Amino acid sequence: MAKYTMDINEALSSAEIIVLAVPAQKLRSVISDVSPSNIPIVVNLAKGIEINSGKRMSQVIHEIWTGIPPKNITSLSGPNFSFEIARKMPAATVIGGKDESILKGLQDVFLTDYFRMYYTTDLLGVELGGSVKNVLAVGAGISDGLGFGDSSKSSLVVRGVSELIRFGMVLGGKKETFYGLSGMGDLIATSFSKLSRNRWAGEEIGKGKSKEEIEELTNQVVEGLYTVKSVYSLKETLNIDMPITTAIYNIVYQHKPPKEELQKLMRRPTKKES
């Protein structure tokens, strides 16, 4: 029988599996105030990169909860909207971690007749795919807000996948992960669905609103608006060519006109597709 509590310490006291559904930029502060009394398996649901540190969520968890070995820390990501999952609409997801036996055990825990889980030992790839796709979904929304069509958005999304792969492979992820559920799969869903907060935020920006105005409009966290900054900072440090990400950063944080930034992308020097 399920037991519910509003006391986080009580919830963690004897948990064998901890599922963290905390916004990426709040994760550190939330888990710093508590500590599991045993050595559980941790499943992170946040899709983001910490702004100040540039760290992935599994790195933040391990840094704070030092008693939990890295093999026990996992991240789940994929084209999964809570509204649809709660209504038992069929969907698939992927969980990344270091220990195959733990990942296979989590498959058994989460598998239902409407929710299918795959696993990969490319934890880094799963976390980066789920993070960078939020940035690109903001860009897809900006395209919508400017009144551009599906051809425009599809072009942006597909070229965005190239940026995701370029970025992810420099950091050590696997190309096949970025083509999977946590990368391309999640990107497609987030860029085209009306349920996507990241796409919606981008659309509002395309219509002329600022990041600050959007934050006032909703009481929900729009991860992509923050991940834009952390991904841009990392790509600058690592000198990775990511023109779409740069344009989105310029629009969101430098307040550059959206239409002008997207037109700059179209005027870049011609090249072979890669």
C-alpha positions in Angstrom: 0.0 0.0 0.0 1.3 3.4 -0.9 2.0 5.8 1.9 2.0 9.6 1.4 3.8 12.2 3.5 4.7 15.9 3.2 7.8 15.3 5.4 10.8 14.8 3.1 12.9 13.3 5.9 10.3 10.7 6.6 10.0 10.0 2.9 13.7 9.3 2.6 14.2 7.5 5.9 13.7 4.0 4.6 13.4 4.5 0.8 15.0 1.9 -1.4 14.4 4.0 -4.5 14.3 7.8 -4.4 12.7 9.6 -7.4 13.8 13.2 -7.6 11.3 15.4 -9.5 12.9 18.7 -8.6 13.7 21.5 -11.1 17.4 21.4 -12.2 18.4 24.8 -10.8 16.7 23.9 -7.4 18.0 20.4 -7.0 21.2 21.3 -5.1 19.4 23.4 -2.5 16.6 20.9 -2.0 18.8 17.8 -1.4 21.4 19.8 0.6 18.9 20.0 3.5 18.3 16.2 3.7 20.2 13.0 3.6 19.0 9.4 3.0 19.6 7.2 6.1 20.5 4.2 3.9 22.1 3.7 0.5 19.2 3.9 -2.0 19.0 3.9 -5.8 18.3 7.5 -7.0 16.3 8.2 -10.1 16.6 11.8 -11.3 13.9 13.3 -13.5 15.3 16.8 -13.9 16.5 17.9 -17.4 19.0 20.6 -17.1 22.6 21.7 -16.4 23.4 23.7 -13.3 24.1 27.3 -14.3 26.8 28.2 -11.8 28.8 24.9 -12.0 28.0 23.5 -15.4 27.3 20.2 -13.8 24.8 17.5 -14.8 22.2 16.4 -12.2 23.9 13.1 -11.4 27.1 15.0 -10.6 25.2 17.4 -8.3 23.5 14.5 -6.5 26.8 12.6 -6.0 28.5 15.8 -4.8 25.8 16.4 -2.1 24.9 12.8 -1.2 28.5 11.6 -1.0 27.5 8.3 0.7 25.6 7.1 -2.4 27.9 5.4 -4.9 27.8 6.7 -8.5 26.4 3.4 -9.7 23.3 4.0 -7.7 22.6 7.3 -9.4 20.5 7.3 -12.6 18.6 9.7 -14.8 15.4 9.1 -16.7 14.6 11.0 -19.8 12.4 10.8 -22.9 9.4 12.2 -24.8 7.2 12.0 -21.7 4.6 14.7 -20.8 3.2 14.2 -17.3 -0.3 15.1 -18.5 -0.3 12.1 -20.9 1.5 9.6 -18.6 -1.0 10.3 -15.9 -3.8 9.4 -18.3 -2.0 6.2 -19.2 -1.3 7.1 -22.8 1.4 4.8 -24.2 4.9 6.2 -24.1 8.5 5.1 -24.0 11.5 6.4 -22.0 15.1 5.6 -21.3 17.0 5.4 -18.1 20.8 6.0 -17.9 23.2 4.8 -15.3 26.5 2.9 -14.7 25.3 -0.4 -13.4 23.3 -2.7 -15.8 21.9 -4.8 -13.0 20.4 -1.7 -11.3 19.1 -0.4 -14.6 17.4 -3.7 -15.4 15.9 -3.8 -11.9 14.4 -0.3 -12.5 12.9 -1.4 -15.8 11.0 -4.1 -13.8 9.8 -1.4 -11.3 8.6 1.1 -13.8 7.3 -1.1 -16.7 3.6 -1.0 -17.2 1.3 -1.9 -20.1 1.4 1.8 -21.2 4.9 2.9 -20.1 7.9 1.1 -21.6 11.4 1.8 -20.3 14.7 1.2 -22.1 18.1 1.5 -20.5 21.7 2.6 -21.4 25.0 2.9 -19.6 25.5 6.3 -21.4 24.3 8.3 -18.4 26.1 11.4 -19.7 24.3 11.2 -23.1 20.9 10.8 -21.5 21.4 13.8 -19.3 22.8 16.0 -22.1 20.1 15.1 -24.5 17.4 15.9 -22.1 19.0 19.2 -21.3 20.0 20.5 -24.7 16.7 19.6 -26.3 15.0 22.1 -23.9 17.2 24.9 -25.4 16.3 23.8 -29.0 12.6 23.6 -28.0 12.7 27.3 -26.9 14.1 28.0 -30.4 11.3 26.0 -32.0 8.8 28.1 -30.0 10.4 31.3 -31.1 9.9 30.2 -34.7 6.2 29.6 -33.9 5.9 33.0 -32.2 7.4 34.7 -35.3 4.7 33.0 -37.4 7.0 30.8 -39.3 5.8 27.5 -40.7 6.5 23.8 -40.2 9.3 23.9 -42.8 11.1 26.6 -40.7 10.7 24.7 -37.4 11.6 21.3 -38.9 14.8 22.8 -40.4 15.7 24.4 -37.0 15.0 21.2 -35.1 17.0 18.9 -37.4 20.0 21.2 -37.5 19.6 21.5 -33.8 20.2 17.7 -33.5 23.6 18.3 -35.2 24.4 20.8 -32.5 23.3 18.4 -29.8 25.5 15.6 -31.2 28.5 17.9 -31.6 28.1 19.2 -28.1 27.4 15.8 -26.5 30.3 14.0 -28.2 32.8 16.6 -27.1 31.7 16.0 -23.6 31.9 12.2 -24.0 28.4 11.1 -24.9 27.5 8.5 -27.6 25.9 9.5 -30.9 23.4 6.7 -30.7 22.1 8.1 -27.4 21.4 11.5 -29.0 19.5 9.8 -31.8 17.4 7.9 -29.2 14.5 8.7 -26.9 16.3 11.1 -24.6 17.7 13.1 -27.5 15.8 13.3 -30.8 12.7 11.6 -29.4 12.3 14.2 -26.6 13.3 17.0 -29.0 10.5 16.2 -31.4 7.9 16.0 -28.7 9.0 19.1 -26.9 9.4 21.2 -30.1 6.0 20.4 -31.6 3.6 19.7 -28.7 1.3 22.3 -27.2 2.0 20.7 -23.8 5.6 21.8 -23.9 6.4 24.7 -21.5 9.7 25.2 -23.3 8.1 25.6 -26.7 5.4 27.8 -25.2 8.0 30.1 -23.6 9.8 30.4 -26.9 6.6 31.2 -28.7 6.0 34.0 -26.2 9.5 35.3 -26.7 8.9 35.2 -30.5 5.8 37.4 -29.9 7.9 40.0 -28.0 7.9 39.0 -24.4 11.1 38.8 -22.3 12.3 36.0 -20.1 11.3 38.0 -17.0 7.8 38.6 -18.3 7.4 34.9 -19.0 8.4 34.0 -15.5 5.7 36.2 -14.2 3.1 34.6 -16.4 3.6 31.1 -15.1 4.1 29.4 -11.7 5.8 26.5 -13.4 9.5 26.2 -14.1 10.6 26.5 -17.7 13.9 24.6 -17.6 15.0 25.6 -21.1 15.2 29.3 -20.3 17.9 28.5 -17.7 19.6 25.7 -19.6 20.2 28.2 -22.5 22.6 30.0 -20.3 24.5 26.9 -19.0 24.8 25.3 -22.4 26.0 28.5 -24.0 28.6 28.9 -21.2 29.9 25.4 -21.7 30.0 25.6 -25.5 32.0 28.9 -25.2 34.4 27.3 -22.7 34.9 24.3 -25.0 34.8 26.3 -28.2 32.1 24.2 -29.9 30.3 25.6 -33.0 26.6 25.9 -32.0 25.1 28.8 -34.0 21.4 27.9 -33.2 22.2 27.8 -29.4 24.1 31.1 -29.8 21.1 32.7 -31.5 18.7 31.5 -28.8 21.0 32.8 -26.1 21.3 36.2 -27.8 17.5 36.4 -28.0 16.8 35.3 -24.4 19.7 36.9 -22.5 21.0 39.7 -24.8 17.5 40.7 -25.8 18.4 40.7 -29.5 15.4 40.8 -32.0 14.3 37.2 -32.6 13.7 37.7 -36.3 17.1 39.2 -36.9 18.9 36.4 -35.1 17.1 33.7 -37.0 17.8 35.5 -40.3 21.5 35.6 -39.4 21.4 31.8 -39.2 20.1 31.7 -42.8 22.9 34.0 -44.0 25.7 31.9 -42.5 28.4 30.7 -45.0 27.2 27.7 -47.1 28.6 24.3 -46.2 28.2 20.5 -46.7 25.5 18.9 -44.6 27.0 17.2 -41.5 
